[in-house]
Amino acid sequence: MMLYSPKKYKNFRFRTELKINDHGDSGVYFRSPTADGDFSKGYEAQVDSIHSDPIRTGSLYTFIHIYDQLVPPDAWFTYEIEVVTKDFRGHLIPHIKVSINAKLLYELLDHSDTWKEGHFAFQQHDPGSRVEIRKVEVQELP
């Protein structure tokens, strides 16, 4: 099950407050080009405190993996993602910044320009996972 934005976004600042249950697994998708339910076609910021999948909150799935627990289960936290496609040495590529609770974890330069623009979506991974969302903010950037 997914909750997604009807509008597509390219350059933005995105902030959400959420929490995941003990052993829960979820994800925040962005630049997902499809609204047909297959949001795996897009970037996924992982939401996972102690699920059997060892890739934890703060990871950008398949790009940057974090294995340490940055957020305990059942604790509210703020996820911030900023994406701007801009010049890097003569090539336009996405610059993706990921922060947890106002602490910058990393900035990824996606030289493959994997996902151009798309929807935001929240993943409901499996029946045992419960993600709660209390705030979502998006600021479009030029």
WOLINVEN-V179312 format. One record per pair of residues at least 12 apart in sequence whose ideal C-beta (glycine too) atoms are under 8 Angstrom apart, sorted by sequence separation. I is the first residue (numbers start at 0). J is the second residue. D is the distance in whole Angstrom. If there is no record, write none. Layout:
# WOLINVEN-V179312
i: [I	I]
j: [J	J]
d: [D	D]
This chain:
# WOLINVEN-V179312
i: [15	29	30	45	54	55	56	57	82	94	95	28	29	44	45	53	55	56	57	81	82	94	95	13	28	44	45	55	56	81	82	93	94	95	28	29	44	45	80	81	93	13	27	28	43	44	80	92	93	119	26	27	42	43	79	80	92	11	26	42	43	79	80	92	119	26	27	49	78	79	93	26	42	45	48	56	78	79	90	92	93	8	9	25	77	78	87	91	93	8	24	25	48	56	77	79	23	24	48	49	76	77	87	23	48	76	77	3	7	23	24	1	19	21	22	23	3	19	21	22	24	84	5	17	19	22	70	69	70	3	84	46	26	44	63	1	3	69	44	59	1	19	59	65	57	57	63	56	63	62	57	62	59	23	22	19	21	27	29	20	21	30	19	20	27	29	42	44	18	19	18	18	18	83	17	18	75	16	17	81	16	16	17	15	16	14	15	30	14	13	14	13	14	12	13	12	13	11	12	13	11	11	42	10	42	9	10	41	10	40	50	9	41	46	40	41	50	41	43	38	32	38	31	32	30	32	33	34	38	46	30	32	33	30	31	32	30	31	29	30	31	29	31	28	29	28	29	27	28	27	28	27	28	26	27	25	26	25	25	26	25	24	23	24	25	17	23	24	22	23	25	9	13	22	23	9	23	8	20	7	8	19	20	7	8	19	20	7	8	19	6	18	5	17	18	4	17	3	4	17	3	4	16	17	3	15	16	2	3	16	1	2	15	1	14	15	1	14	15	1	13	14	0	13	12	13	12	13	11	12	11	11	12	8	10	11	2	10	8	10	4]
j: [27	41	42	57	66	67	68	69	94	106	107	41	42	57	58	66	68	69	70	94	95	107	108	27	42	58	59	69	70	95	96	107	108	109	43	44	59	60	95	96	108	29	43	44	59	60	96	108	109	135	43	44	59	60	96	97	109	29	44	60	61	97	98	110	137	45	46	68	97	98	112	46	62	65	68	76	98	99	110	112	113	29	30	46	98	99	108	112	114	30	46	47	70	78	99	101	46	47	71	72	99	100	110	47	72	100	101	28	32	48	50	28	46	48	49	50	31	47	49	50	52	112	34	46	48	51	99	99	100	34	115	78	60	78	97	36	38	104	80	95	38	56	97	104	97	99	105	99	107	107	104	109	107	72	72	70	72	78	80	72	73	82	72	73	80	82	95	97	72	73	73	74	75	140	75	76	133	75	76	140	76	77	78	77	78	77	78	93	78	78	79	79	80	79	80	80	81	80	81	82	81	82	113	82	114	82	83	114	84	114	124	84	117	122	117	118	128	120	122	118	114	120	114	115	114	116	117	118	122	130	115	117	118	116	117	118	117	118	117	118	119	118	120	118	119	119	120	119	120	120	121	121	122	121	122	121	122	122	123	124	124	124	124	125	128	121	127	128	127	128	130	115	119	128	129	116	130	116	128	116	117	128	129	117	118	129	130	118	119	130	118	130	118	130	131	118	131	118	119	132	119	120	132	133	120	132	133	120	121	134	120	121	134	121	134	135	122	135	136	123	135	136	123	136	136	137	137	138	137	138	138	139	140	137	139	140	132	140	139	141	137]
d: [7	6	5	7	7	6	8	5	7	6	4	5	5	8	4	6	6	5	8	8	5	8	8	8	7	7	8	6	5	7	8	8	6	6	5	7	6	5	7	4	8	6	7	8	7	8	7	6	5	8	4	4	6	4	8	6	6	8	6	8	8	7	8	6	7	6	6	7	8	4	6	6	8	8	6	7	8	8	7	5	8	7	7	4	8	6	6	7	8	7	7	7	6	8	7	7	8	5	6	6	6	5	8	7	4	6	7	8	8	7	4	8	5	7	6	6	7	7	7	6	6	8	7	7	6	8	6	5	8	6	8	8	7	6	8	6	7	8	6	7	6	7	6	7	6	5	6	7	6	6	5	7	6	7	7	8	4	6	6	6	6	7	6	6	7	7	7	6	8	8	6	6	5	6	7	7	7	6	7	8	7	5	7	7	8	6	5	8	7	8	5	7	8	7	5	8	7	8	5	8	7	6	7	6	6	8	5	5	6	7	8	7	5	8	8	7	7	7	7	7	7	4	7	7	4	7	7	6	7	6	7	4	8	6	4	8	4	5	7	8	7	8	6	7	5	7	8	7	4	8	8	6	7	8	8	7	4	5	7	7	6	4	7	7	6	8	7	5	6	4	4	7	7	8	6	4	6	6	7	5	7	7	4	5	8	7	8	6	7	5	7	7	8	6	5	5	6	5	4	5	6	7	7	7	4	6	5	7	8	4	5	5	6	7	8	5	6	8	7	7	8	5	4	7	8	5	7	8	6	4	6	5	6	7	7	6	8	4	7	7	8]
